[in-house]
Amino acid sequence: MKRRALLSLMPAATLLAGCASPEVSDYAAEQPRLDLRQYFNGPLTGYGVFTDRGGAVKARFVVDLVGRWQGDEGVLEEDFRYSDGRTERRVWRLKRLADGRYSGRADDVLGEAAGASAGNALRWAYTLKLPVDGKVYEVQFDDWMYLIDTQVMLNKAAMSKFGIGLGEVTLAFVKKPAP
């Protein structure tokens, strides 16, 4: 009887294992290897969209970035231009920690952002103070960034509040070649 009960649980366990979230360490062997200090150093441009939970595009934007690093500390300036004419600026103060980990702060980020990198991937998590229609909402971001080559990085960020998905931000960063 116990054996039959155990066997009946195996398909459910297999299904749940298939739903497990990826870990940064899953990408440790992937190339090219991501070094934030190298990639986010100098000028970049990002092209992105925000889609709601139904998949409809609700906003398009371009972001100009400039990164500067001194040792393990960096500043990343982001200037957003949205398709509706709005602009936004965010300045990240980043720090490289041990074992491929990073931390960061920005004026519109609640507390400290935490990230981990392995291989070509970075997972970056933070809570953003997001202004919408005169109110400010605290929205959690779960960013995954993947270095495609020395010039291009793709970023997919899931947005949620109280664990409920609100939508996604998809971005392509393009590093400008050195003059």
N, C-alpha and C positions, 0 to 999 in steps of 0.2 A: 504494500500500500504506500509506504514512504517513497519507494522508488518511483512509482507512478506519479505521485504528487511532485517529486523532484523533476521528473522528465516533463511534466506539464508546465513547469515554470521556465524551462530552458528557452522556449521561443520568446517569452516576454523579456528574459534577461538579455538575449541576443538583440532584440529590438531596442532595449534601453541602451545597450552598449553602443549601438549604431548611432544613437542620438547624442553621444558624448561630444562636448565642445572640443575643438582643436586646442592644443597647447602651443605656445611659442616654440617649445623644444621640438615639436614635430617638424620644424623647418630648419633645424640646425645644420643639415647637410646641403641646403639649397645655396646656390650661387647666383649672382654675385653676392658677396657678404655685405650686409648693411652696416655702415658705420655712420651714425647720425652726425657726428662731428664733421665727417667728410661730405656727406650728401647735402645736409642743410648748412652749407658754408658758401656764402655768396648768393647771387640772385637766382630765383626760381619763379616759375609761374604755375598756378594750379587752375584747372578748369573743372567745375563741379556742378552737381545738381542735388537738390533735396527732393526726395520722393516720400509721399505719405505712406501709411501702412497698407494702402490699397495699391501702391505702385505708381500713382499719378505724380508727374513732376509738378512741384509747387513753387520751386525757385531754381534759377540758374545763376551762376556766379563765376567770376574770375578773381583770383587772389594773387597778388604780387607779394613775394616773400624775399626777405634778405636775412641771411643767417651769418652770425659771427661767433667764433669760438676762441677762447683762450684756455688752453688745457682742457679740463673736464667741465668747464662752465660755458654756456652759450646763451645768446639772445637771438630769438627768431621773431622778426617783425612781419606781421601779416596785414595787408591792406586789401579788403574785400570790396568788390563792385558787383552789385546784384542787378539782374535784368530789369528790375523795376526802378532803378536809379538810386536805391539806398547804398550807403557805404558803411563800412565797419572796420575798426582797427583792433587788432589783438597783438600784444607783445608778450611772448613767452620767455621766461627765464628758466633755462634748462640746466640740468646737472647730470653728468654721467656718474653712475655709482658702480659698485663691484658687480661682477657676474652678469654683464649685459643688461643691467637695470638702469633706468633713467627716472628722474623726477622733474616736475615742472610746475611753474606757477604763472598765472596771468591774472590781471585785474578782474576779469569776468568769470574766473574759475573759482569755485568754492573749494577751499583747502588746497591740497596738493594733488597733481596728476601723477599717476604711477605708470611706468612702462617697463617692458622687458623685450629684449631683442635676441634673436638667434638666427643664424643663417641670413636669409634675405628678408626676414619678417620682423615687424615690431607690433606689439599689442600695447595700446595706450588707452588708459581709462581715467575719466575725470567727470566732474559735475560742472556743467556750464550754467551760468545765470543768463537765461535766454529771455530777452524782451519780446513780448508779443502783445500788440494792441494795448499798449500802456501798462501792462503788467509784466512782472518778471517771474519766470518759472525756473526752478532748479531741475535740469534735465541731465540724465546720465548718458555719457557717450562711451561706447566700446568700439574703439578704432583698431582696425587691422591695416597695416601698411606693408606692401610687398615691393621690394626693389626689383624692377624688371631688367634694367641694365644701368650703366653709369649715369644715364640722363633721365630715365623715367621711373617713377614710383606710382603705384596705384594704391588708393586708400578707400576703404569701405568702413563706414561708421554707423553702427546701430544706435538709435536714440530711443530712450525709454524714460518713463516716470512711474515710480512705484512698481517697477518690473513689467509694466505694460508697454509694448512697442509703439512708438509714435511714428517712426519712419526711418529712412536711411539717407546718409550723405555719401555720395560717390564722387571721388576726385581723382584726377590724373595730374601729378606734379611733373613738370619738365624743368630740368636743371639747364640753365643757360650756359653755353660753352664759355670757357675762360677766354678773354681777349688775347 
